[in-house]
Amino acid sequence: MIEINQLTKTFTSQDGTPVHALGGVDLTVNDNEFLTLLGPSGCGKTTMLKMIAGLQGWDGGTITIDGKAVTGPGPDRSMVFQNFALLPWATVMDNVCFGLRLRGTERRAREERAQELIEMVGLSGFESKRPGELSGGMQQRVGIARALAVDPQILLMDEPFGAVDEQTRRLLQEELLSIWERNRLTVVFVTHSMEEAVLLGDRVVLMSARPGQISEIVEVPLARPRSSDVGGLERSREYTEITAHLWDQLRSMHSEHRAVEAVR
Amino acid sequence: MTSLTHEPERSARPAMLNRLDSPLTYQILTFALFAIGWQIYGTFFGGLLVPTFTETVAALVPTLVSAEFWEAFVVSNQALVLGFAAAVAIGVPTGIVLGRFRTLERLSNVYLNILLVTPMAAIIPLLVMSVGFGLLSRVILVTLFAVVMIIVNVRAGIRQVDPSLIQMARTFGAGEAQIWREILLPGALPSIMTGIRLGLGRAVTGMVIVELLMVSLALGGLILEYRGSFNGPALYAVIVAIIAEALVLISAAQWLERRIAPWAPSAGKARS
């Protein structure tokens, strides 16, 4: 369980004015929950994800995982990056092995484990290709396989499908669902797409900007497993209502923001 | 739209013409044009010091078999090899450190810029006054010529390593040493190789300049000697030999670059 208490963070922008990235956020992520963080840009969703990952410090508040305070990265968490963050010089196999290698797993064991994951994400036959030879969607499959290879309890995903085209994005969403249904770990998934947030999440955490705060937490009552009938789900009333509601909220945030800018 | 209208034509051409459509064909063609132009100019307007193309080629043969040329070649290349090795040994670590630590970079930037823009020939008298005419001062000058290119490229290489790769390694628990070994050094390798290649070109320039301006010896000495005796063909032959050496070295460096860092998008192609 991830518990976030009164988390605050203020950056100093280049012209010296303080930017309130996070203004006292409280959030609990349950074990085996798929939680999506949704919000306009600048709401601090990625910042918060990096804090959970142990990559980014904060000013006030606490983050604990199963009661232990987060002070840096740990073997219980791994992360999937928006721009894939693959080593361009390494093959698919070596990229998937990377985390295991850093943690000292011996070669035979890590390649066996990597092979399983490469098969799971559907990249068999591409083991010796380099990232430059793969499409964006395939590259992110490598990123997901690499993150899962170290057997994390918590998977942190930072807009993982933000850099691929719409069709690939939808296929990857379905695949992520079916992977997660087989292997339920805790997922914190940052996105700016309400459809994606609703399709994937058990709960959608809607954040607002300046300062970054939670404005609403929406339960998604759609039945699991969802991967078998994504199309039907997307046409269901609950799905349409929730996405419409989220968009209403987001739209009012955007127009408020415009009004504030206009007053300035 | 040009590609749309041209593609069908190209595929309709006979296979032999397609095979001729390679960079090599164009290189040979431009060289032939250049040689003809040179021949005409040398024949009608050349005078004493501009031989024709054929005279130069004819002079190249005895030059390449003469002991005098090869002795000069070896002496010149001593300075090149030692000076270039020193430039790599100094430039690569310096560039790496400057790329990673911003404060050091700010402190050193002015001096690097001075080294980049100062005509190196201007500091030759200074070198002669402090270290004399020996091998050492030739080596130092070659090093000075090459080292800046290497530092600047290596520094850029370290700096442009994608920061998300470093974050990624840290999420897997990588410490500073692992980040260097696994991310920064391999990430900067293509630029390190580019720096070495460009530095090599500058080292050859330094090698010849120092012999022309400081100590008239070896290849530079031969050039001065042939100029003094109005031996145009031999003078040109030596220059051609130097150009040939430079081309061979650069091609070897390009080959090495592609071999060592084959994932880099444009090793030795777009940036050369």
Boltz contact constraints between the chains, C-beta under 6 A:
constraints:
  - contact:
      token1: [A, 53]
      token2: [B, 171]
      max_distance: 6.0
  - contact:
      token1: [A, 55]
      token2: [B, 167]
      max_distance: 6.0
  - contact:
      token1: [A, 73]
      token2: [B, 170]
      max_distance: 6.0
  - contact:
      token1: [A, 73]
      token2: [B, 171]
      max_distance: 6.0
  - contact:
      token1: [A, 73]
      token2: [B, 173]
      max_distance: 6.0
  - contact:
      token1: [A, 78]
      token2: [B, 171]
      max_distance: 6.0
  - contact:
      token1: [A, 79]
      token2: [B, 171]
      max_distance: 6.0
  - contact:
      token1: [A, 81]
      token2: [B, 164]
      max_distance: 6.0
  - contact:
      token1: [A, 83]
      token2: [B, 164]
      max_distance: 6.0
  - contact:
      token1: [A, 85]
      token2: [B, 164]
      max_distance: 6.0
  - contact:
      token1: [A, 85]
      token2: [B, 165]
      max_distance: 6.0
  - contact:
      token1: [A, 85]
      token2: [B, 168]
      max_distance: 6.0
  - contact:
      token1: [A, 88]
      token2: [B, 263]
      max_distance: 6.0
  - contact:
      token1: [A, 89]
      token2: [B, 186]
      max_distance: 6.0
  - contact:
      token1: [A, 89]
      token2: [B, 263]
      max_distance: 6.0
  - contact:
      token1: [A, 99]
      token2: [B, 172]
      max_distance: 6.0
  - contact:
      token1: [A, 102]
      token2: [B, 172]
      max_distance: 6.0
  - contact:
      token1: [A, 102]
      token2: [B, 174]
      max_distance: 6.0
  - contact:
      token1: [A, 130]
      token2: [B, 263]
      max_distance: 6.0
  - contact:
      token1: [A, 132]
      token2: [B, 263]
      max_distance: 6.0
